[in-house]
Amino acid sequence: MPVEDTTVEWPEKLSPSVTVARLRLPQQAISEPENLEKMDSLSFTPWRVTAEHAPLGNIMRGRKEVYRHSSIARHELNHQPRTEPRSADEVLGPAR
C-alpha cells in the first residue's frame, strides 16, 4: 500500500485488518512521588523504537519535529533537563 501518499484509500480487500498481537498490561501503581517525578520528566515519542518499528510516511516525519519541539518547550518551562532513557529499567526500575 502507498504509505507515502495519504490521498490513496487502501481497499479493505487488498489490505485487511490483521491482528498481530494482543497486549495485556497489568495495572501499575505509579502514584508514588518518585514515580510521578520520573514520568513528568519523560517525553512521548513514537520514535523511541527499533528501526523496524519506526513510523512511516511524510505526516509522521513532520510530527517528529512537532513532538521534539513540544518536549523542548515543556522541559524549558518546567526547568527540567531533557534526557532520553536508555532502557525501561532506567525509568521503571528492574522487573520484579
Backbone as ProteinMPNN parsed JSONL, in Angstrom:
{"seq_chain_A": "MPVEDTTVEWPEKLSPSVTVARLRLPQQAISEPENLEKMDSLSFTPWRVTAEHAPLGNIMRGRKEVYRHSSIARHELNHQPRTEPRSADEVLGPAR", "coords_chain_A": {"N_chain_A": [[0.842, -1.18, 0.0], [0.431, 2.307, -0.642], [2.233, 4.043, 1.374], [3.364, 6.582, 1.514], [1.616, 8.282, 0.162], [-1.017, 9.92, 1.195], [-3.465, 10.4, 0.06], [-4.491, 8.224, -1.162], [-6.846, 5.735, -0.847], [-6.838, 2.805, 1.037], [-7.915, -0.187, -0.103], [-10.067, -2.379, 1.656], [-10.158, -5.03, 0.856], [-7.658, -5.493, -0.293], [-6.008, -4.812, 1.735], [-6.567, -6.026, 4.399], [-7.607, -5.857, 7.889], [-5.441, -7.168, 10.296], [-4.884, -9.049, 13.11], [-2.084, -8.824, 15.006], [-1.021, -9.027, 17.476], [-1.823, -9.26, 20.955], [-2.078, -7.244, 23.687], [-1.665, -7.399, 27.127], [-1.785, -5.54, 29.819], [-0.906, -5.256, 33.073], [-2.442, -3.495, 35.807], [-0.712, -0.754, 37.163], [0.912, 0.604, 39.997], [1.592, 3.79, 40.086], [1.644, 6.089, 41.481], [3.425, 6.922, 43.42], [5.497, 9.496, 44.762], [8.18, 9.619, 43.698], [7.907, 8.142, 41.338], [6.05, 9.68, 39.911], [7.55, 11.981, 39.509], [9.604, 10.971, 37.863], [8.107, 10.192, 35.603], [7.032, 12.632, 34.808], [9.214, 13.897, 33.782], [9.709, 12.693, 31.387], [9.311, 12.372, 27.781], [6.808, 11.895, 25.348], [7.184, 9.967, 22.474], [6.714, 8.503, 19.343], [8.942, 7.536, 18.156], [10.768, 6.289, 19.738], [11.739, 3.614, 19.346], [12.76, 0.451, 17.88], [14.478, 0.341, 14.703], [13.022, -1.118, 12.757], [10.432, -0.748, 13.562], [9.872, 1.887, 13.288], [7.929, 4.873, 12.734], [6.094, 5.462, 9.689], [5.902, 7.398, 6.644], [5.219, 10.734, 5.322], [3.662, 12.464, 6.923], [4.032, 11.455, 9.503], [6.792, 11.879, 9.732], [6.809, 14.647, 9.761], [5.43, 15.095, 12.15], [7.313, 14.239, 13.945], [9.144, 16.332, 14.373], [7.424, 18.179, 15.54], [6.707, 16.885, 17.955], [9.283, 16.835, 19.116], [9.943, 19.599, 19.423], [7.845, 20.373, 21.101], [8.445, 18.884, 23.378], [10.936, 19.994, 24.087], [10.155, 22.654, 24.682], [8.366, 22.208, 26.845], [10.069, 21.065, 28.779], [11.841, 23.174, 29.171], [10.085, 25.163, 30.183], [9.337, 23.908, 32.551], [11.69, 23.873, 33.849], [13.402, 21.629, 33.673], [15.861, 19.132, 32.998], [16.301, 17.819, 29.725], [16.315, 14.647, 28.951], [16.843, 11.436, 27.473], [15.7, 8.175, 28.2], [17.738, 5.224, 28.381], [16.846, 2.688, 28.64], [13.964, 0.722, 29.649], [14.227, -0.102, 32.256], [15.713, 1.949, 33.367], [13.855, 3.9, 33.749], [11.607, 2.682, 35.015], [12.691, 0.959, 36.856], [14.201, -2.244, 37.704], [12.613, -5.203, 36.42], [10.347, -7.093, 38.397]], "CA_chain_A": [[0.0, 0.0, 0.0], [1.248, 3.521, -0.779], [2.343, 4.71, 2.673], [3.749, 7.986, 1.349], [0.551, 9.078, -0.46], [-2.181, 9.847, 2.078], [-4.701, 10.61, -0.691], [-4.927, 6.938, -1.702], [-7.557, 4.906, 0.115], [-6.421, 1.408, 0.985], [-9.104, -1.054, -0.143], [-10.083, -3.425, 2.69], [-9.905, -6.327, 0.207], [-6.216, -5.616, -0.524], [-5.276, -4.528, 2.971], [-7.481, -6.306, 5.518], [-7.081, -5.773, 9.251], [-4.858, -8.416, 10.77], [-4.428, -8.983, 14.494], [-0.715, -9.338, 15.082], [-0.666, -9.226, 18.878], [-2.744, -8.792, 21.991], [-1.317, -6.79, 24.844], [-2.346, -7.398, 28.416], [-0.941, -4.751, 30.705], [-1.484, -5.201, 34.418], [-2.499, -2.176, 36.432], [0.52, -0.427, 37.864], [0.831, 1.671, 40.999], [2.612, 4.764, 39.686], [1.381, 7.363, 42.153], [4.471, 7.296, 44.364], [6.1, 10.765, 44.331], [9.362, 9.431, 42.841], [7.442, 7.701, 40.024], [5.443, 10.827, 39.235], [8.651, 12.855, 39.098], [10.251, 10.335, 36.714], [7.205, 10.233, 34.442], [6.873, 14.017, 34.399], [10.396, 14.351, 33.051], [9.799, 11.996, 30.107], [8.585, 12.898, 26.628], [6.232, 10.867, 24.49], [7.558, 9.996, 21.071], [6.586, 7.205, 18.676], [10.226, 7.174, 17.535], [11.626, 5.592, 20.699], [11.538, 2.214, 18.969], [13.79, -0.074, 16.993], [14.34, 0.846, 13.329], [11.967, -1.817, 12.006], [9.124, -0.289, 14.034], [9.8, 3.347, 13.164], [6.759, 5.371, 12.0], [6.265, 5.647, 8.244], [5.135, 8.42, 5.944], [5.566, 12.148, 5.457], [2.953, 13.076, 8.051], [4.724, 11.044, 10.73], [8.084, 12.57, 9.784], [6.501, 16.017, 10.19], [5.059, 15.055, 13.566], [8.522, 14.012, 14.745], [9.659, 17.648, 14.763], [6.451, 18.798, 16.449], [6.924, 16.25, 19.26], [10.586, 17.255, 19.646], [9.856, 20.992, 19.865], [6.935, 20.402, 22.247], [9.205, 18.366, 24.52], [11.938, 21.008, 24.448], [9.461, 23.774, 25.319], [7.832, 21.782, 28.144], [11.175, 20.911, 29.729], [12.339, 24.522, 29.498], [9.1, 25.811, 31.048], [9.346, 23.232, 33.852], [13.066, 23.932, 34.369], [13.87, 20.255, 33.799], [16.754, 18.697, 31.92], [15.64, 16.951, 28.742], [17.151, 13.476, 28.688], [16.117, 10.268, 26.986], [16.128, 6.953, 28.877], [18.398, 4.228, 27.536], [16.104, 1.434, 28.775], [12.791, 0.808, 30.515], [14.699, -0.238, 33.634], [16.176, 3.25, 33.824], [12.67, 4.68, 34.127], [10.692, 1.953, 35.887], [13.392, 0.059, 37.756], [14.253, -3.595, 37.167], [11.379, -6.005, 36.519], [10.339, -7.955, 39.603]], "C_chain_A": [[0.888, 1.244, 0.0], [1.296, 4.349, 0.513], [2.619, 6.201, 2.516], [2.643, 8.862, 0.767], [-0.729, 8.936, 0.354], [-3.508, 10.088, 1.357], [-5.258, 9.309, -1.248], [-5.587, 6.127, -0.598], [-7.106, 3.458, -0.052], [-7.669, 0.525, 0.99], [-8.995, -2.169, 0.897], [-9.75, -4.796, 2.099], [-8.396, -6.557, 0.007], [-5.397, -5.43, 0.755], [-6.186, -4.754, 4.181], [-6.799, -6.125, 6.868], [-6.585, -7.149, 9.666], [-4.399, -8.21, 12.209], [-3.045, -9.604, 14.553], [-0.276, -9.58, 16.523], [-1.821, -8.772, 19.757], [-1.887, -8.432, 23.195], [-2.199, -6.845, 26.081], [-1.395, -6.714, 29.394], [-1.574, -4.692, 32.085], [-1.48, -3.778, 34.954], [-1.231, -1.954, 37.238], [0.264, 0.697, 38.859], [1.949, 2.662, 40.682], [2.507, 6.064, 40.466], [2.395, 7.724, 43.234], [5.149, 8.57, 43.871], [7.312, 10.593, 43.41], [8.973, 8.966, 41.438], [6.845, 8.862, 39.239], [6.519, 11.784, 38.727], [9.365, 12.29, 37.868], [9.387, 10.47, 35.463], [7.054, 11.655, 33.913], [8.061, 14.508, 33.577], [10.551, 13.679, 31.693], [9.036, 12.738, 29.013], [8.025, 11.738, 25.839], [6.761, 11.048, 23.076], [7.394, 8.608, 20.468], [7.909, 6.734, 18.078], [11.179, 6.508, 18.51], [11.401, 4.089, 20.529], [12.733, 1.744, 18.141], [13.477, 0.366, 15.561], [13.199, 0.172, 12.567], [10.56, -1.425, 12.444], [8.95, 1.224, 13.937], [8.557, 3.755, 12.367], [7.091, 5.639, 10.532], [5.476, 6.853, 7.751], [5.548, 9.844, 6.266], [4.907, 12.812, 6.663], [3.649, 12.708, 9.359], [6.093, 11.704, 10.842], [7.893, 14.025, 10.21], [6.159, 16.077, 11.668], [6.29, 14.887, 14.455], [9.084, 15.343, 15.245], [8.727, 18.347, 15.731], [6.615, 18.217, 17.856], [8.217, 16.756, 19.899], [10.514, 18.68, 20.198], [8.919, 21.146, 21.069], [7.656, 19.933, 23.504], [10.236, 19.382, 24.999], [11.27, 22.155, 25.206], [8.952, 23.394, 26.709], [8.945, 21.651, 29.176], [11.767, 22.271, 30.117], [11.387, 25.232, 30.453], [9.095, 25.221, 32.456], [10.725, 23.226, 34.5], [13.61, 22.532, 34.651], [14.881, 19.957, 32.699], [15.988, 17.774, 30.982], [16.595, 15.816, 28.408], [16.275, 12.333, 28.227], [16.608, 9.038, 27.735], [16.785, 5.999, 27.881], [17.683, 2.884, 27.591], [14.89, 1.67, 29.664], [13.205, 0.703, 31.981], [15.146, 1.097, 34.22], [15.007, 4.104, 34.32], [11.862, 3.974, 35.204], [11.384, 1.119, 36.95], [13.369, -1.346, 37.194], [12.932, -4.331, 37.368], [11.473, -6.921, 37.729], [9.778, -9.292, 39.286]], "O_chain_A": [[1.975, 1.233, 0.578], [0.481, 5.251, 0.707], [2.142, 7.0, 3.322], [2.726, 10.086, 0.871], [-1.445, 7.944, 0.22], [-4.568, 9.992, 1.976], [-6.38, 9.285, -1.754], [-4.987, 5.861, 0.444], [-7.01, 2.957, -1.172], [-8.4, 0.493, 1.98], [-7.959, -2.825, 1.007], [-9.131, -5.626, 2.765], [-7.918, -7.686, 0.125], [-4.24, -5.845, 0.834], [-6.534, -3.814, 4.896], [-5.578, -6.226, 6.98], [-7.237, -8.162, 9.414], [-3.618, -7.302, 12.493], [-2.858, -10.767, 14.193], [0.723, -10.257, 16.765], [-2.679, -7.996, 19.335], [-1.072, -9.231, 23.656], [-3.341, -6.388, 26.066], [-0.343, -7.249, 29.743], [-2.661, -4.137, 32.248], [-0.626, -2.966, 34.599], [-0.742, -2.861, 37.912], [-0.505, 1.62, 38.59], [3.116, 2.402, 40.976], [3.198, 7.034, 40.155], [2.234, 8.745, 43.903], [5.36, 8.715, 42.667], [7.459, 11.34, 42.444], [9.618, 9.341, 40.458], [7.103, 9.009, 38.044], [6.4, 12.33, 37.63], [9.692, 13.03, 36.941], [9.882, 10.822, 34.392], [6.959, 11.861, 32.703], [7.926, 15.427, 32.77], [11.433, 14.053, 30.92], [8.222, 13.619, 29.292], [8.686, 10.712, 25.677], [6.778, 12.16, 22.549], [7.891, 7.632, 21.03], [7.978, 5.627, 17.544], [12.308, 6.191, 18.134], [10.94, 3.4, 21.438], [13.596, 2.534, 17.757], [12.34, 0.721, 15.251], [12.487, 0.833, 11.811], [9.592, -1.745, 11.754], [7.977, 1.773, 14.455], [8.172, 3.059, 11.428], [8.218, 5.994, 10.187], [4.5, 7.269, 8.375], [6.133, 10.13, 7.311], [5.527, 13.629, 7.343], [3.832, 13.562, 10.226], [6.514, 12.055, 11.945], [8.722, 14.574, 10.937], [6.558, 17.012, 12.361], [6.299, 15.348, 15.597], [9.456, 15.462, 16.412], [9.182, 19.035, 16.645], [6.659, 18.961, 18.836], [8.241, 17.071, 21.088], [10.972, 18.94, 21.311], [9.176, 21.961, 21.955], [7.493, 20.521, 24.574], [10.382, 19.596, 26.203], [11.763, 22.58, 26.251], [9.092, 24.174, 27.651], [8.786, 22.079, 30.32], [12.147, 22.479, 31.269], [11.829, 25.838, 31.429], [8.877, 25.935, 33.435], [10.912, 22.646, 35.569], [14.192, 22.273, 35.704], [14.764, 20.476, 31.589], [15.114, 17.028, 31.422], [17.564, 16.002, 27.673], [15.091, 12.276, 28.56], [17.816, 8.866, 27.896], [16.436, 5.971, 26.701], [17.872, 2.037, 26.718], [14.797, 2.69, 30.348], [12.606, 1.341, 32.847], [14.981, 1.349, 35.414], [15.173, 4.934, 35.214], [11.474, 4.592, 36.196], [10.724, 0.617, 37.86], [12.587, -1.624, 36.285], [12.227, -4.113, 38.353], [12.537, -7.454, 38.043], [9.69, -10.149, 40.166]]}, "name": "protein", "num_of_chains": 1, "seq": "MPVEDTTVEWPEKLSPSVTVARLRLPQQAISEPENLEKMDSLSFTPWRVTAEHAPLGNIMRGRKEVYRHSSIARHELNHQPRTEPRSADEVLGPAR"}
